[in-house]
Amino acid sequence: MGTPISIEAAGPRLREALEHMPEGETLEIVDSGGEPMALLVSLRPSPGESVSAEEWLVELDALAERISKAWKSDRSAVEIISEMRR
């Protein structure tokens, strides 16, 4: 998983953290109890580095697999977000 950062610390440091993250690096936002709240993935390529669409798909599939293994809810993310938006 990515580098954990508390939600409290993320506010003032988020922009700086994201600007220095290499492509594909993740940043995990956790609550005050250390429970994951969000996973941010850097999409900004490193200078001079080019990534093919196939490499992106492999990375995204690996990320989807990690998220799937860690998912603890009986409901999908889409169901949870839909409910939050009501």
Contacts in CASP RR format, 6 or more apart in sequence:
PFRMAT RR
TARGET T0000
AUTHOR 0000-0000-0000
METHOD contacts of the structure
MODEL  1
MGTPISIEAAGPRLREALEHMPEGETLEIVDSGGEPMALLVSLRPSPGES
VSAEEWLVELDALAERISKAWKSDRSAVEIISEMRR
1 26 0 8 1.000
1 28 0 8 1.000
1 36 0 8 1.000
1 39 0 8 1.000
1 66 0 8 1.000
1 70 0 8 1.000
2 25 0 8 1.000
2 26 0 8 1.000
2 27 0 8 1.000
2 28 0 8 1.000
2 39 0 8 1.000
3 17 0 8 1.000
3 25 0 8 1.000
3 26 0 8 1.000
3 27 0 8 1.000
3 28 0 8 1.000
4 28 0 8 1.000
4 29 0 8 1.000
4 30 0 8 1.000
4 34 0 8 1.000
4 36 0 8 1.000
5 13 0 8 1.000
5 14 0 8 1.000
5 17 0 8 1.000
5 27 0 8 1.000
5 28 0 8 1.000
5 29 0 8 1.000
5 30 0 8 1.000
6 29 0 8 1.000
6 30 0 8 1.000
6 31 0 8 1.000
6 32 0 8 1.000
6 34 0 8 1.000
7 29 0 8 1.000
7 30 0 8 1.000
7 31 0 8 1.000
7 32 0 8 1.000
7 37 0 8 1.000
8 32 0 8 1.000
10 17 0 8 1.000
10 29 0 8 1.000
17 27 0 8 1.000
18 27 0 8 1.000
18 40 0 8 1.000
18 42 0 8 1.000
18 44 0 8 1.000
19 44 0 8 1.000
21 27 0 8 1.000
21 42 0 8 1.000
21 44 0 8 1.000
22 42 0 8 1.000
22 46 0 8 1.000
23 42 0 8 1.000
23 43 0 8 1.000
23 44 0 8 1.000
23 45 0 8 1.000
23 46 0 8 1.000
23 49 0 8 1.000
23 51 0 8 1.000
24 41 0 8 1.000
24 42 0 8 1.000
24 43 0 8 1.000
24 59 0 8 1.000
25 41 0 8 1.000
25 42 0 8 1.000
26 39 0 8 1.000
26 40 0 8 1.000
26 41 0 8 1.000
26 42 0 8 1.000
26 63 0 8 1.000
27 39 0 8 1.000
27 40 0 8 1.000
27 42 0 8 1.000
28 36 0 8 1.000
28 38 0 8 1.000
28 39 0 8 1.000
28 40 0 8 1.000
29 36 0 8 1.000
29 37 0 8 1.000
29 38 0 8 1.000
29 39 0 8 1.000
29 40 0 8 1.000
30 36 0 8 1.000
30 37 0 8 1.000
31 37 0 8 1.000
36 70 0 8 1.000
39 67 0 8 1.000
41 63 0 8 1.000
45 51 0 8 1.000
71 77 0 8 1.000
73 80 0 8 1.000
75 83 0 8 1.000
END
